[in-house]
Amino acid sequence: MTYRRAPVKAPRLSGMALKAMVNTLERGGVGPALVEKLMRDSGIEQWRELSAGDAPPVQYPLPPGAPPAETQTPVEQAARAVAASPVTPKRETVSAFARAYRDGSTDPVAVAHKVHEAIERLDAGADRLGLFIARKPEEVLRSAEASAERLRAGAPLSVFDGVPVVIKDELDLAGFPTTLGTTFRTEPARTDSTVAARLKAAGAVILGKANMQEIGINPIGLNPHHGAARNPWNRGHITGGSSSGSGAVVAAGLCPVSIGADGGGSIRIPAALCGIVGLKATWGRIPETGVPPLCWNVAHVGPLGLTVDDVAAAYAIVAGPDGHDVVARQQPPHHLSGFEDGALKGIRLGICTPYFEDADPDVVARCREAVRALTDAGATVVELPAPDLNTILWTHSCIILSEMAEAMLPQLKARASVFGLDSRTNLALGRHFRATDLIHALRHRHRLTRELLALMADVDVIVTPTTASTAPAIPEATLPAGESNLPVVDALMRFIRLANLTGCPALSVPAGFDRAGLPVGVHLMGRPYEEHLLLRLGRVVERATERRTPGIHVNVLP
């Protein structure tokens, strides 16, 4: 198949023009006609006519996976990842926190005070970074005091005891509303999400709820209600979405690990644009219990971290079966087998050259250097056929937008104006998909998954850039409403969608910087339940790549 990418045919709109278009899309009669025209212009009819073969519209297309070569408890695995992490000056990793607490150079209470002071400085006033939606400093201090007491007694719960962590406001945290970046979800959660509960059980000090794109419906990361999340590398640029605050808090040094959610790149995109690491694990690997439903068939939650070892440690803690989540109920045990092994002889890297190179020149150059680091370690490159980007785009768009429109239907019926203009645009598109479109999309999802798994019989990972550009500038004149800019969305999501559609795990790792000093990410996608292999390769890239400190950054350890 020849590599082709259809150009995005959509005007860039903001202000009154965007508002007028949204009002038209939502109006009976002319609205559906306008939506249908926009979809036809973008190629939906070719997708509707494309055969899905014999693929049924199954809800769970992944194979069960093989058992691990070794079995350790989550706490033991997290400790292993931290122990493998090298001591690096000025890198406040989970390992650095654990060592500082154990050698007595600081304690969780002192760290909590320093983090609070830093947040007050960075997230207030005209130059605020827009990091948080909600915090309760008194609760943070109580949690830190409990951690400090355990550490003094020599009985920490895990290597995460006392380590600051931030959670995207898409996961329940008891006592906090899970706003999803909106203004209408105000009822506090009564219980913790499974991920939050597992972090608390490990002793992590949860600093609060991170800012996010409203209902996670756009990868840019601007929020009309809670402000634009700004990139610590250059506050005039986006962090990427929808886990926009989750990316920025790690890059700014407030914590070594945060939790995001990823229905269409929303962990990996902010990781790439903020110069950190982000893991979208296998679908169902990390439970979504306590995560309000938005996009059932493509949704994932997972960790962002300063380093690969930080992400590995967090993954060890939060992954694993959960009887309350039907998708996460049955899976092979998660593990980190061999992830410290930097010798990659026998590892095959799948690359489709024209697809890989369909990005800005600096991005391609840095990602080529990441591939060279992997081949220098013994890996080999296998050329792959071109992906069918139009099918991938429409299949993913149909599923995620249809499901989001269904999830938000009560609010849309009651009062659509509670949403920002960007969300209303996407929800109008989601409501316009037909029932036959959704079945068609689920069939193609199954077909694409089968084809990808067959392809990966001959390669171990597929390598691309994470995003086709570095962090775009924030369109300041359009704030707070933002804009509709589909070419930017396409550049951020071009390499992302297939991992969400198929449920295969994917990791974004820093690969260097462009000429403006903005971070570049390289994307590794693997077979189901082989997160350990992605982390292994990510460590090799990380150790060969220049790391810098953002211009906006704090140190909270001595």
C-alpha angles and dihedrals in degrees: 000000000000114000111251133169118185113222115250110256106202133108121244105244136183140152118011093352091058092045091050092050092049092050089050093048090053095047120099117248103010094040098066090043091054092047091050091051092050090050094047091050089053095052107262095138092061089051093048090054095047113108118237090201114217095331113133121215094255121171098218113039100167126104117240096253132226125284116259124262089237138017126220132160116261090251091052091048092050090050089050092053091048093047089053092054113102121232105254123178115245092008106117097199128161085263091055092052093047092050094045091052093047097046091048097239089128141346137221093264093056089046092050091054092048093047091049091051090049093050091049088054099042101037103046137072131017093318096050118145095219093234105147139043096187139006137171106199093184091058090046090054093049090051091049092049091053090050092048091052092052091048092049088051091051091241108111116170092227141321086288093063106128094001113135116240133175127211127209113245089248094080126071117253113180112254094018127093112242094226099174083216092297134115099228102062100081105141111110116239113252096208138024124261112249091256093051091045092051092049091049090048087055090053098252116159106229109212098194147279118318125226117256144176109280107276088344092271100137134044095219096079105219117140122201093202105039101029135254116306105230130212116248089215090061119352090210089069134071124255093216125247169331091342088044099146092041090061096044098050092057094044090049092054099246093124138356094229137034134173123237138170127235125200093146109006098309094141098036099043096056089042090056096043093046097046097245138108125271130185125199100189126204113299107277094009091113112040122244095204105139094023112116110240115259108143111004100185100049104025125121136166123207151137134295116193147172092247139012090255090055090052091046091052092049092046090053090055102043103036127084141080123320121189091209093061114067092202094048096041098094123033139124114269114277117238147163099230111170096348091135091057109108095183107099103182108147095023112126120209115206114213131170099202101207090046092047091050095048091102140080112301095246091051092050092047094051093046090049087056089052090053089049090054089054094047091046086058090055106272121134130217123236118192113233132202118259118272121239097245096180092056092045092048097049095040092052094041093050094050100043098041094043091050093046091049089052092047092051097039097110091055093043091053094046099043124339091189091075085080127073119253094256093054092046090053093053094042090053088054090047093052090052097061113103127234087246089054091056093049088046089052094049090051091051089047089058092045093049090049093052092047093048093050090049090050091050092058084081099039134040099211138007114227127206137138111280093229131010092231138026119251111316120225118267109252093234095182091060097053137151093019095040125200145273106248112160096176089062091046090051092050091052096045104035095104097028112067103072094064091054093046095049098033091232116150120257135185131200115207128182111261101180135274142298123238091274091056095252118140125260123206130206119211125221119188120188144177120289114287094008097113089131090064093050090050090049092054091041090058090055092051091045094053092051096047130088113246124200136179120250120246090244106053141130134204115215099176122077 
